[in-house]
Amino acid sequence: MSYSCPLCHAPLERRDNSYICPQRHQFDLAKEGYVNLLPVQFKRSRDPGDSAEMMQARRAFLDAGHYQPLRDAISAYLQTFAPIDLLDIGCGEGYYTHAFAAIAAHSWGLDVSKSAIRAAAKRYPQVNFCVASSQRLPFDDASLDAVVRIYAPCNAQELARVVRPGGWVITATPGPRHLLELKGLIYDDVRLHEQNTEEMTGFTLCHQQQLAYPMQLNGSEAEALLQMTPFAWRAKPAVREALRQQELFGCQTDFAIHCWQRDA
């Protein structure tokens, strides 16, 4: 299996260091080994996705192991599905994708952020990484056994198109109390995250799990956690400094995991 052309949707064929479709649209491999399948006309900004600063903060935080229980829980589901072809949507710098690649026969990581994909490809050369939009997946119809989507947006119609009958989509979204203590430092009125199970036309919800546990973070880890979340845009400099000075910051996680099977 290979990519499909983001411009005409025909299959892309690997030729040396390029992918080329029958219409002669060509996409070159970067020196790090990834391919950019996000044509300029599909970009919503000059450099879409997470910034390099957010990516570096996320890598530091994830490498410390604080979200490993989430990675392990999703990996356990994938072990039971035994997927051959797997896609991680919104893969970032590849922390989760790398673990999933040990389960699937073939794995792909996709993100709209070029800086994140560049870092992922350099660190995990055994995985196929591409810069692409989750709203225009560069894969053929019914070509994937499993798709993992951790926080990343993607419409159900696209997922139904690329997942084979009997295949799986695993989603992870914030639960009601996710990062509640961090939110308390930023917002005067702290509200629980609304829990709404999305509708996935063409899929049946087969499993769901709530995964919640406490974290104890040192100052640099707490600052990295803030920096890798959308809360960073709202946080005042005093909040960043307060987190940086923390000897120990207690914060809870709360994840909602859903496993959807593609209807036959």
PyRosetta script that sets phi, psi and omega in degrees:
from pyrosetta import init, pose_from_sequence

init()
pose = pose_from_sequence("MSYSCPLCHAPLERRDNSYICPQRHQFDLAKEGYVNLLPVQFKRSRDPGDSAEMMQARRAFLDAGHYQPLRDAISAYLQTFAPIDLLDIGCGEGYYTHAFAAIAAHSWGLDVSKSAIRAAAKRYPQVNFCVASSQRLPFDDASLDAVVRIYAPCNAQELARVVRPGGWVITATPGPRHLLELKGLIYDDVRLHEQNTEEMTGFTLCHQQQLAYPMQLNGSEAEALLQMTPFAWRAKPAVREALRQQELFGCQTDFAIHCWQRDA")
pose.set_psi(1, 145.3)
pose.set_omega(1, 179.1)
pose.set_phi(2, -137.9)
pose.set_psi(2, -171.8)
pose.set_omega(2, 179.6)
pose.set_phi(3, -79.6)
pose.set_psi(3, 164.5)
pose.set_omega(3, 169.3)
pose.set_phi(4, -112.8)
pose.set_psi(4, 153.8)
pose.set_omega(4, -175.8)
pose.set_phi(5, -67.8)
pose.set_psi(5, 128.3)
pose.set_omega(5, 179.4)
pose.set_phi(6, -71.0)
pose.set_psi(6, -12.7)
pose.set_omega(6, -178.4)
pose.set_phi(7, -94.6)
pose.set_psi(7, -43.8)
pose.set_omega(7, -177.0)
pose.set_phi(8, -121.9)
pose.set_psi(8, -4.9)
pose.set_omega(8, 175.6)
pose.set_phi(9, 71.3)
pose.set_psi(9, 8.8)
pose.set_omega(9, 174.7)
pose.set_phi(10, -76.5)
pose.set_psi(10, 158.0)
pose.set_omega(10, 178.7)
pose.set_phi(11, -61.4)
pose.set_psi(11, 141.5)
pose.set_omega(11, 174.4)
pose.set_phi(12, -96.0)
pose.set_psi(12, 135.3)
pose.set_omega(12, 178.5)
pose.set_phi(13, -108.5)
pose.set_psi(13, 133.3)
pose.set_omega(13, 178.5)
pose.set_phi(14, -77.4)
pose.set_psi(14, 123.9)
pose.set_omega(14, 175.8)
pose.set_phi(15, -132.2)
pose.set_psi(15, 109.2)
pose.set_omega(15, -176.9)
pose.set_phi(16, 54.8)
pose.set_psi(16, -115.6)
pose.set_omega(16, -177.0)
pose.set_phi(17, -107.2)
pose.set_psi(17, 30.8)
pose.set_omega(17, 180.0)
pose.set_phi(18, -141.2)
pose.set_psi(18, 158.6)
pose.set_omega(18, 167.9)
pose.set_phi(19, -112.3)
pose.set_psi(19, 129.7)
pose.set_omega(19, -175.5)
pose.set_phi(20, -133.0)
pose.set_psi(20, 138.0)
pose.set_omega(20, 177.7)
pose.set_phi(21, -102.3)
pose.set_psi(21, 169.3)
pose.set_omega(21, -180.0)
pose.set_phi(22, -59.8)
pose.set_psi(22, -22.8)
pose.set_omega(22, 177.4)
pose.set_phi(23, -85.4)
pose.set_psi(23, 6.5)
pose.set_omega(23, 176.6)
pose.set_phi(24, 71.9)
pose.set_psi(24, 18.3)
pose.set_omega(24, 169.4)
pose.set_phi(25, -71.8)
pose.set_psi(25, 131.9)
pose.set_omega(25, -172.7)
pose.set_phi(26, -125.5)
pose.set_psi(26, 137.3)
pose.set_omega(26, -179.8)
pose.set_phi(27, -132.8)
pose.set_psi(27, 116.3)
pose.set_omega(27, -174.3)
pose.set_phi(28, -87.2)
pose.set_psi(28, 145.2)
pose.set_omega(28, 173.3)
pose.set_phi(29, -72.6)
pose.set_psi(29, 136.7)
pose.set_omega(29, 172.9)
pose.set_phi(30, -74.3)
pose.set_psi(30, 163.8)
pose.set_omega(30, -178.3)
pose.set_phi(31, -62.6)
pose.set_psi(31, -24.6)
pose.set_omega(31, 178.1)
pose.set_phi(32, -77.6)
pose.set_psi(32, -13.4)
pose.set_omega(32, 175.7)
pose.set_phi(33, 107.4)
pose.set_psi(33, -2.1)
pose.set_omega(33, 178.7)
pose.set_phi(34, -94.9)
pose.set_psi(34, 167.8)
pose.set_omega(34, 176.8)
pose.set_phi(35, -124.7)
pose.set_psi(35, 139.9)
pose.set_omega(35, -179.7)
pose.set_phi(36, -95.8)
pose.set_psi(36, 109.6)
pose.set_omega(36, -179.8)
pose.set_phi(37, -112.1)
pose.set_psi(37, 33.4)
pose.set_omega(37, 179.0)
pose.set_phi(38, -116.8)
pose.set_psi(38, 88.4)
pose.set_omega(38, 179.1)
pose.set_phi(39, -59.1)
pose.set_psi(39, 150.1)
pose.set_omega(39, -174.1)
pose.set_phi(40, -58.2)
pose.set_psi(40, -31.7)
pose.set_omega(40, -178.4)
pose.set_phi(41, -71.2)
pose.set_psi(41, -13.6)
pose.set_omega(41, 178.0)
pose.set_phi(42, -96.7)
pose.set_psi(42, -3.4)
pose.set_omega(42, 179.9)
pose.set_phi(43, -80.1)
pose.set_psi(43, 141.7)
pose.set_omega(43, 176.0)
pose.set_phi(44, -96.3)
pose.set_psi(44, -9.7)
pose.set_omega(44, 176.4)
pose.set_phi(45, -153.3)
pose.set_psi(45, 173.0)
pose.set_omega(45, -177.3)
pose.set_phi(46, -64.7)
pose.set_psi(46, -40.6)
pose.set_omega(46, -178.8)
pose.set_phi(47, -134.0)
pose.set_psi(47, 78.7)
pose.set_omega(47, -172.9)
pose.set_phi(48, -69.8)
pose.set_psi(48, 162.5)
pose.set_omega(48, 177.8)
pose.set_phi(49, 89.1)
pose.set_psi(49, -172.7)
pose.set_omega(49, -178.3)
pose.set_phi(50, -65.4)
pose.set_psi(50, 146.8)
pose.set_omega(50, 177.3)
pose.set_phi(51, -75.0)
pose.set_psi(51, 166.9)
pose.set_omega(51, 177.5)
pose.set_phi(52, -60.9)
pose.set_psi(52, -35.7)
pose.set_omega(52, 179.7)
pose.set_phi(53, -65.3)
pose.set_psi(53, -43.8)
pose.set_omega(53, 178.0)
pose.set_phi(54, -64.8)
pose.set_psi(54, -40.7)
pose.set_omega(54, -179.8)
pose.set_phi(55, -63.1)
pose.set_psi(55, -43.7)
pose.set_omega(55, -179.6)
pose.set_phi(56, -65.9)
pose.set_psi(56, -37.8)
pose.set_omega(56, 177.0)
pose.set_phi(57, -65.3)
pose.set_psi(57, -42.3)
pose.set_omega(57, 179.4)
pose.set_phi(58, -64.1)
pose.set_psi(58, -41.0)
pose.set_omega(58, 179.4)
pose.set_phi(59, -61.9)
pose.set_psi(59, -45.2)
pose.set_omega(59, -179.9)
pose.set_phi(60, -61.7)
pose.set_psi(60, -42.7)
pose.set_omega(60, -178.6)
pose.set_phi(61, -68.0)
pose.set_psi(61, -47.4)
pose.set_omega(61, -178.0)
pose.set_phi(62, -66.8)
pose.set_psi(62, -37.3)
pose.set_omega(62, 179.2)
pose.set_phi(63, -63.6)
pose.set_psi(63, -22.9)
pose.set_omega(63, 176.9)
pose.set_phi(64, -75.6)
pose.set_psi(64, -9.1)
pose.set_omega(64, 172.6)
pose.set_phi(65, 90.5)
pose.set_psi(65, 9.2)
pose.set_omega(65, -173.9)
pose.set_phi(66, -69.8)
pose.set_psi(66, -25.8)
pose.set_omega(66, 178.3)
pose.set_phi(67, -107.5)
pose.set_psi(67, 16.4)
pose.set_omega(67, 178.8)
pose.set_phi(68, -61.8)
pose.set_psi(68, -36.6)
pose.set_omega(68, 176.7)
pose.set_phi(69, -57.8)
pose.set_psi(69, -34.7)
pose.set_omega(69, 176.4)
pose.set_phi(70, -67.4)
pose.set_psi(70, -46.3)
pose.set_omega(70, 178.4)
pose.set_phi(71, -59.1)
pose.set_psi(71, -41.9)
pose.set_omega(71, -178.2)
pose.set_phi(72, -68.5)
pose.set_psi(72, -36.8)
pose.set_omega(72, -179.7)
pose.set_phi(73, -65.4)
pose.set_psi(73, -43.9)
pose.set_omega(73, 178.6)
pose.set_phi(74, -67.9)
pose.set_psi(74, -39.6)
pose.set_omega(74, 177.6)
pose.set_phi(75, -60.0)
pose.set_psi(75, -37.2)
pose.set_omega(75, 179.2)
pose.set_phi(76, -63.6)
pose.set_psi(76, -40.3)
pose.set_omega(76, 175.2)
pose.set_phi(77, -63.5)
pose.set_psi(77, -44.0)
pose.set_omega(77, -179.2)
pose.set_phi(78, -62.6)
pose.set_psi(78, -33.4)
pose.set_omega(78, 178.4)
pose.set_phi(79, -61.0)
pose.set_psi(79, -36.2)
pose.set_omega(79, -179.7)
pose.set_phi(80, -75.9)
pose.set_psi(80, -27.6)
pose.set_omega(80, -179.5)
pose.set_phi(81, -83.1)
pose.set_psi(81, -26.5)
pose.set_omega(81, -177.7)
pose.set_phi(82, 48.9)
pose.set_psi(82, 58.0)
pose.set_omega(82, -178.1)
pose.set_phi(83, -70.2)
pose.set_psi(83, 147.6)
pose.set_omega(83, 174.4)
pose.set_phi(84, -90.1)
pose.set_psi(84, -50.4)
pose.set_omega(84, -178.3)
pose.set_phi(85, -114.8)
pose.set_psi(85, 119.3)
pose.set_omega(85, -173.4)
pose.set_phi(86, -128.9)
pose.set_psi(86, 139.3)
pose.set_omega(86, 177.0)
pose.set_phi(87, -121.5)
pose.set_psi(87, 132.0)
pose.set_omega(87, 172.9)
pose.set_phi(88, -105.6)
pose.set_psi(88, 110.2)
pose.set_omega(88, -178.3)
pose.set_phi(89, -87.7)
pose.set_psi(89, 134.2)
pose.set_omega(89, -177.3)
pose.set_phi(90, 68.7)
pose.set_psi(90, 44.6)
pose.set_omega(90, -169.3)
pose.set_phi(91, -73.7)
pose.set_psi(91, -14.7)
pose.set_omega(91, -179.2)
pose.set_phi(92, 59.5)
pose.set_psi(92, -133.9)
pose.set_omega(92, -176.5)
pose.set_phi(93, -86.5)
pose.set_psi(93, 9.2)
pose.set_omega(93, 168.7)
pose.set_phi(94, 92.0)
pose.set_psi(94, 10.1)
pose.set_omega(94, -178.0)
pose.set_phi(95, -57.1)
pose.set_psi(95, -48.9)
pose.set_omega(95, -179.9)
pose.set_phi(96, -76.3)
pose.set_psi(96, -41.5)
pose.set_omega(96, -176.1)
pose.set_phi(97, -57.4)
pose.set_psi(97, -40.6)
pose.set_omega(97, -179.5)
pose.set_phi(98, -59.2)
pose.set_psi(98, -41.8)
pose.set_omega(98, 179.2)
pose.set_phi(99, -69.4)
pose.set_psi(99, -39.9)
pose.set_omega(99, -179.5)
pose.set_phi(100, -68.0)
pose.set_psi(100, -29.2)
pose.set_omega(100, -179.4)
pose.set_phi(101, -65.1)
pose.set_psi(101, -23.1)
pose.set_omega(101, 178.1)
pose.set_phi(102, -74.7)
pose.set_psi(102, -12.1)
pose.set_omega(102, -177.9)
pose.set_phi(103, -102.8)
pose.set_psi(103, -42.5)
pose.set_omega(103, -176.3)
pose.set_phi(104, -85.2)
pose.set_psi(104, 152.7)
pose.set_omega(104, 176.0)
pose.set_phi(105, -69.0)
pose.set_psi(105, -41.1)
pose.set_omega(105, 178.5)
pose.set_phi(106, -134.5)
pose.set_psi(106, 136.9)
pose.set_omega(106, -176.1)
pose.set_phi(107, -136.6)
pose.set_psi(107, 147.2)
pose.set_omega(107, 178.7)
pose.set_phi(108, -131.7)
pose.set_psi(108, 143.4)
pose.set_omega(108, 172.9)
pose.set_phi(109, -120.2)
pose.set_psi(109, 134.0)
pose.set_omega(109, -175.7)
pose.set_phi(110, -129.4)
pose.set_psi(110, 135.2)
pose.set_omega(110, 175.3)
pose.set_phi(111, -154.0)
pose.set_psi(111, 152.5)
pose.set_omega(111, 179.2)
pose.set_phi(112, -81.9)
pose.set_psi(112, -14.8)
pose.set_omega(112, -178.2)
pose.set_phi(113, -87.2)
pose.set_psi(113, 117.1)
pose.set_omega(113, -179.5)
pose.set_phi(114, -66.9)
pose.set_psi(114, -39.6)
pose.set_omega(114, -178.9)
pose.set_phi(115, -65.4)
pose.set_psi(115, -37.5)
pose.set_omega(115, 178.5)
pose.set_phi(116, -67.6)
pose.set_psi(116, -44.4)
pose.set_omega(116, -179.4)
pose.set_phi(117, -66.2)
pose.set_psi(117, -38.6)
pose.set_omega(117, 177.5)
pose.set_phi(118, -59.8)
pose.set_psi(118, -44.8)
pose.set_omega(118, 179.2)
pose.set_phi(119, -65.9)
pose.set_psi(119, -40.1)
pose.set_omega(119, -179.6)
pose.set_phi(120, -63.5)
pose.set_psi(120, -45.0)
pose.set_omega(120, -177.7)
pose.set_phi(121, -65.0)
pose.set_psi(121, -36.1)
pose.set_omega(121, 178.9)
pose.set_phi(122, -68.9)
pose.set_psi(122, -36.3)
pose.set_omega(122, -174.5)
pose.set_phi(123, -85.1)
pose.set_psi(123, -33.1)
pose.set_omega(123, -175.4)
pose.set_phi(124, -126.8)
pose.set_psi(124, 74.7)
pose.set_omega(124, -174.9)
pose.set_phi(125, -67.3)
pose.set_psi(125, -14.4)
pose.set_omega(125, -179.4)
pose.set_phi(126, -79.1)
pose.set_psi(126, -8.0)
pose.set_omega(126, -179.9)
pose.set_phi(127, -103.8)
pose.set_psi(127, 144.6)
pose.set_omega(127, 175.0)
pose.set_phi(128, -85.4)
pose.set_psi(128, 117.8)
pose.set_omega(128, -179.2)
pose.set_phi(129, -116.3)
pose.set_psi(129, 144.2)
pose.set_omega(129, 177.1)
pose.set_phi(130, -143.7)
pose.set_psi(130, 147.6)
pose.set_omega(130, 169.1)
pose.set_phi(131, -87.1)
pose.set_psi(131, 120.9)
pose.set_omega(131, -177.6)
pose.set_phi(132, -164.1)
pose.set_psi(132, 165.9)
pose.set_omega(132, 178.4)
pose.set_phi(133, -88.6)
pose.set_psi(133, 136.7)
pose.set_omega(133, 176.6)
pose.set_phi(134, -73.0)
pose.set_psi(134, -13.2)
pose.set_omega(134, 177.5)
pose.set_phi(135, -88.6)
pose.set_psi(135, -11.3)
pose.set_omega(135, 177.5)
pose.set_phi(136, -137.1)
pose.set_psi(136, 74.0)
pose.set_omega(136, -174.1)
pose.set_phi(137, -66.3)
pose.set_psi(137, 128.1)
pose.set_omega(137, -177.1)
pose.set_phi(138, -84.3)
pose.set_psi(138, 56.6)
pose.set_omega(138, 179.8)
pose.set_phi(139, -136.9)
pose.set_psi(139, 151.7)
pose.set_omega(139, -179.4)
pose.set_phi(140, -70.0)
pose.set_psi(140, 162.9)
pose.set_omega(140, 175.3)
pose.set_phi(141, -59.9)
pose.set_psi(141, 139.4)
pose.set_omega(141, 174.9)
pose.set_phi(142, 49.9)
pose.set_psi(142, 46.7)
pose.set_omega(142, -176.3)
pose.set_phi(143, -108.7)
pose.set_psi(143, -7.3)
pose.set_omega(143, -174.1)
pose.set_phi(144, -121.2)
pose.set_psi(144, 142.8)
pose.set_omega(144, 176.1)
pose.set_phi(145, -85.9)
pose.set_psi(145, -30.1)
pose.set_omega(145, -177.2)
pose.set_phi(146, -152.8)
pose.set_psi(146, 143.7)
pose.set_omega(146, 174.1)
pose.set_phi(147, -128.5)
pose.set_psi(147, 132.1)
pose.set_omega(147, 174.7)
pose.set_phi(148, -109.0)
pose.set_psi(148, 135.4)
pose.set_omega(148, -177.5)
pose.set_phi(149, -136.0)
pose.set_psi(149, 97.9)
pose.set_omega(149, -179.4)
pose.set_phi(150, -99.4)
pose.set_psi(150, 103.6)
pose.set_omega(150, -179.2)
pose.set_phi(151, 70.7)
pose.set_psi(151, -20.7)
pose.set_omega(151, -169.5)
pose.set_phi(152, -72.9)
pose.set_psi(152, 141.4)
pose.set_omega(152, 175.9)
pose.set_phi(153, -77.5)
pose.set_psi(153, 144.8)
pose.set_omega(153, 172.8)
pose.set_phi(154, -170.8)
pose.set_psi(154, 130.2)
pose.set_omega(154, -176.0)
pose.set_phi(155, -75.0)
pose.set_psi(155, 149.1)
pose.set_omega(155, -175.4)
pose.set_phi(156, -62.9)
pose.set_psi(156, -29.1)
pose.set_omega(156, -179.8)
pose.set_phi(157, -63.7)
pose.set_psi(157, -41.8)
pose.set_omega(157, 177.3)
pose.set_phi(158, -65.8)
pose.set_psi(158, -41.0)
pose.set_omega(158, 178.8)
pose.set_phi(159, -63.9)
pose.set_psi(159, -42.2)
pose.set_omega(159, 178.8)
pose.set_phi(160, -63.9)
pose.set_psi(160, -30.6)
pose.set_omega(160, 179.8)
pose.set_phi(161, -69.7)
pose.set_psi(161, -43.7)
pose.set_omega(161, -170.6)
pose.set_phi(162, -91.3)
pose.set_psi(162, -18.5)
pose.set_omega(162, -177.3)
pose.set_phi(163, -89.2)
pose.set_psi(163, 133.8)
pose.set_omega(163, 179.9)
pose.set_phi(164, -69.0)
pose.set_psi(164, 151.9)
pose.set_omega(164, 173.3)
pose.set_phi(165, -54.2)
pose.set_psi(165, 130.8)
pose.set_omega(165, -176.3)
pose.set_phi(166, 87.8)
pose.set_psi(166, -7.8)
pose.set_omega(166, 178.6)
pose.set_phi(167, -77.9)
pose.set_psi(167, -178.1)
pose.set_omega(167, -169.9)
pose.set_phi(168, -130.8)
pose.set_psi(168, 149.0)
pose.set_omega(168, 167.1)
pose.set_phi(169, -124.6)
pose.set_psi(169, 125.9)
pose.set_omega(169, 177.2)
pose.set_phi(170, -112.7)
pose.set_psi(170, 124.7)
pose.set_omega(170, 179.1)
pose.set_phi(171, -116.2)
pose.set_psi(171, 146.5)
pose.set_omega(171, 172.5)
pose.set_phi(172, -129.2)
pose.set_psi(172, 125.2)
pose.set_omega(172, -177.7)
pose.set_phi(173, -132.9)
pose.set_psi(173, 162.5)
pose.set_omega(173, 179.7)
pose.set_phi(174, -66.8)
pose.set_psi(174, 135.7)
pose.set_omega(174, 171.5)
pose.set_phi(175, -82.8)
pose.set_psi(175, 177.2)
pose.set_omega(175, -173.5)
pose.set_phi(176, -57.1)
pose.set_psi(176, -37.9)
pose.set_omega(176, -173.5)
pose.set_phi(177, -105.5)
pose.set_psi(177, 19.1)
pose.set_omega(177, -176.9)
pose.set_phi(178, -64.8)
pose.set_psi(178, 124.4)
pose.set_omega(178, 177.4)
pose.set_phi(179, 55.6)
pose.set_psi(179, 37.0)
pose.set_omega(179, -175.3)
pose.set_phi(180, -61.5)
pose.set_psi(180, -40.3)
pose.set_omega(180, -178.9)
pose.set_phi(181, -66.5)
pose.set_psi(181, -36.3)
pose.set_omega(181, 177.2)
pose.set_phi(182, -66.3)
pose.set_psi(182, -43.1)
pose.set_omega(182, 178.0)
pose.set_phi(183, -61.3)
pose.set_psi(183, -33.0)
pose.set_omega(183, -179.4)
pose.set_phi(184, -65.5)
pose.set_psi(184, -22.7)
pose.set_omega(184, 177.4)
pose.set_phi(185, -81.2)
pose.set_psi(185, -14.7)
pose.set_omega(185, -171.6)
pose.set_phi(186, -110.1)
pose.set_psi(186, -39.8)
pose.set_omega(186, -173.8)
pose.set_phi(187, -108.6)
pose.set_psi(187, 140.0)
pose.set_omega(187, 175.0)
pose.set_phi(188, -71.0)
pose.set_psi(188, -38.2)
pose.set_omega(188, -179.3)
pose.set_phi(189, -111.3)
pose.set_psi(189, 98.5)
pose.set_omega(189, -176.2)
pose.set_phi(190, -90.2)
pose.set_psi(190, 123.4)
pose.set_omega(190, -179.5)
pose.set_phi(191, -118.4)
pose.set_psi(191, 148.9)
pose.set_omega(191, 176.2)
pose.set_phi(192, -67.2)
pose.set_psi(192, 147.2)
pose.set_omega(192, 178.3)
pose.set_phi(193, -67.6)
pose.set_psi(193, 130.2)
pose.set_omega(193, -179.7)
pose.set_phi(194, -67.7)
pose.set_psi(194, 131.9)
pose.set_omega(194, -178.1)
pose.set_phi(195, -101.6)
pose.set_psi(195, 104.2)
pose.set_omega(195, 178.8)
pose.set_phi(196, -125.5)
pose.set_psi(196, 114.3)
pose.set_omega(196, 177.4)
pose.set_phi(197, -74.6)
pose.set_psi(197, 120.5)
pose.set_omega(197, -176.2)
pose.set_phi(198, -69.8)
pose.set_psi(198, 158.1)
pose.set_omega(198, 173.8)
pose.set_phi(199, -90.8)
pose.set_psi(199, 133.5)
pose.set_omega(199, -179.9)
pose.set_phi(200, -123.6)
pose.set_psi(200, 89.5)
pose.set_omega(200, -179.6)
pose.set_phi(201, -61.3)
pose.set_psi(201, 130.2)
pose.set_omega(201, -178.7)
pose.set_phi(202, 93.0)
pose.set_psi(202, 0.4)
pose.set_omega(202, -179.6)
pose.set_phi(203, -129.2)
pose.set_psi(203, 155.8)
pose.set_omega(203, 174.2)
pose.set_phi(204, -117.0)
pose.set_psi(204, 129.2)
pose.set_omega(204, 178.1)
pose.set_phi(205, -74.6)
pose.set_psi(205, 117.4)
pose.set_omega(205, -174.8)
pose.set_phi(206, -108.5)
pose.set_psi(206, -29.8)
pose.set_omega(206, -178.9)
pose.set_phi(207, -142.5)
pose.set_psi(207, 146.2)
pose.set_omega(207, 171.0)
pose.set_phi(208, -147.2)
pose.set_psi(208, 146.8)
pose.set_omega(208, -174.4)
pose.set_phi(209, -146.8)
pose.set_psi(209, 137.2)
pose.set_omega(209, 171.9)
pose.set_phi(210, -101.5)
pose.set_psi(210, 122.7)
pose.set_omega(210, -178.6)
pose.set_phi(211, -118.2)
pose.set_psi(211, 113.6)
pose.set_omega(211, -177.7)
pose.set_phi(212, -136.9)
pose.set_psi(212, 138.7)
pose.set_omega(212, 178.6)
pose.set_phi(213, -162.2)
pose.set_psi(213, 156.6)
pose.set_omega(213, 179.8)
pose.set_phi(214, -85.2)
pose.set_psi(214, 152.0)
pose.set_omega(214, 173.6)
pose.set_phi(215, -121.5)
pose.set_psi(215, 145.5)
pose.set_omega(215, 172.2)
pose.set_phi(216, -118.2)
pose.set_psi(216, 112.9)
pose.set_omega(216, -171.4)
pose.set_phi(217, -115.1)
pose.set_psi(217, 140.1)
pose.set_omega(217, 170.5)
pose.set_phi(218, -78.7)
pose.set_psi(218, 178.6)
pose.set_omega(218, -172.8)
pose.set_phi(219, -61.2)
pose.set_psi(219, -44.8)
pose.set_omega(219, -178.4)
pose.set_phi(220, -68.3)
pose.set_psi(220, -35.4)
pose.set_omega(220, 178.0)
pose.set_phi(221, -68.9)
pose.set_psi(221, -39.4)
pose.set_omega(221, 178.3)
pose.set_phi(222, -65.1)
pose.set_psi(222, -39.9)
pose.set_omega(222, 177.8)
pose.set_phi(223, -66.3)
pose.set_psi(223, -39.4)
pose.set_omega(223, 178.2)
pose.set_phi(224, -64.8)
pose.set_psi(224, -39.2)
pose.set_omega(224, 177.8)
pose.set_phi(225, -59.9)
pose.set_psi(225, -45.5)
pose.set_omega(225, 177.7)
pose.set_phi(226, -60.3)
pose.set_psi(226, -46.1)
pose.set_omega(226, -173.3)
pose.set_phi(227, -65.5)
pose.set_psi(227, -27.8)
pose.set_omega(227, -176.6)
pose.set_phi(228, -88.6)
pose.set_psi(228, -2.4)
pose.set_omega(228, -178.5)
pose.set_phi(229, -109.0)
pose.set_psi(229, 161.9)
pose.set_omega(229, 174.3)
pose.set_phi(230, -62.7)
pose.set_psi(230, -16.9)
pose.set_omega(230, 178.5)
pose.set_phi(231, -61.3)
pose.set_psi(231, -23.7)
pose.set_omega(231, -177.4)
pose.set_phi(232, -58.9)
pose.set_psi(232, -30.9)
pose.set_omega(232, -178.5)
pose.set_phi(233, -69.1)
pose.set_psi(233, -24.7)
pose.set_omega(233, -177.1)
pose.set_phi(234, -99.9)
pose.set_psi(234, -13.7)
pose.set_omega(234, -173.6)
pose.set_phi(235, -76.2)
pose.set_psi(235, 134.8)
pose.set_omega(235, 176.3)
pose.set_phi(236, -77.9)
pose.set_psi(236, 155.8)
pose.set_omega(236, 178.9)
pose.set_phi(237, -53.5)
pose.set_psi(237, -32.5)
pose.set_omega(237, -179.8)
pose.set_phi(238, -64.8)
pose.set_psi(238, -32.4)
pose.set_omega(238, 178.5)
pose.set_phi(239, -68.1)
pose.set_psi(239, -44.0)
pose.set_omega(239, 178.0)
pose.set_phi(240, -59.7)
pose.set_psi(240, -44.4)
pose.set_omega(240, -178.4)
pose.set_phi(241, -65.9)
pose.set_psi(241, -40.5)
pose.set_omega(241, 179.2)
pose.set_phi(242, -62.4)
pose.set_psi(242, -42.0)
pose.set_omega(242, 177.6)
pose.set_phi(243, -65.1)
pose.set_psi(243, -40.3)
pose.set_omega(243, -178.4)
pose.set_phi(244, -62.1)
pose.set_psi(244, -31.7)
pose.set_omega(244, -177.3)
pose.set_phi(245, -87.5)
pose.set_psi(245, -3.7)
pose.set_omega(245, -177.6)
pose.set_phi(246, -67.9)
pose.set_psi(246, 133.6)
pose.set_omega(246, 170.0)
pose.set_phi(247, -78.9)
pose.set_psi(247, -37.8)
pose.set_omega(247, 179.2)
pose.set_phi(248, -152.4)
pose.set_psi(248, 122.4)
pose.set_omega(248, -179.9)
pose.set_phi(249, -116.7)
pose.set_psi(249, 118.0)
pose.set_omega(249, 179.4)
pose.set_phi(250, -89.1)
pose.set_psi(250, 129.3)
pose.set_omega(250, -178.3)
pose.set_phi(251, -148.6)
pose.set_psi(251, 140.6)
pose.set_omega(251, -177.4)
pose.set_phi(252, -101.3)
pose.set_psi(252, 147.7)
pose.set_omega(252, 172.0)
pose.set_phi(253, -103.2)
pose.set_psi(253, 156.4)
pose.set_omega(253, 177.2)
pose.set_phi(254, -157.4)
pose.set_psi(254, 104.5)
pose.set_omega(254, -177.3)
pose.set_phi(255, -114.1)
pose.set_psi(255, 143.1)
pose.set_omega(255, 172.0)
pose.set_phi(256, -110.1)
pose.set_psi(256, 118.9)
pose.set_omega(256, -178.9)
pose.set_phi(257, -109.9)
pose.set_psi(257, 129.6)
pose.set_omega(257, 179.0)
pose.set_phi(258, -127.1)
pose.set_psi(258, 136.7)
pose.set_omega(258, 177.9)
pose.set_phi(259, -116.6)
pose.set_psi(259, 119.4)
pose.set_omega(259, -177.0)
pose.set_phi(260, -113.3)
pose.set_psi(260, 134.5)
pose.set_omega(260, 176.5)
pose.set_phi(261, -106.1)
pose.set_psi(261, 135.1)
pose.set_omega(261, 179.7)
pose.set_phi(262, -68.7)
pose.set_psi(262, 130.7)
pose.set_omega(262, 179.4)
pose.set_phi(263, -65.8)
pose.set_psi(263, 147.9)
pose.set_omega(263, 179.9)
pose.set_phi(264, -72.0)
pose.dump_pdb("model.pdb")
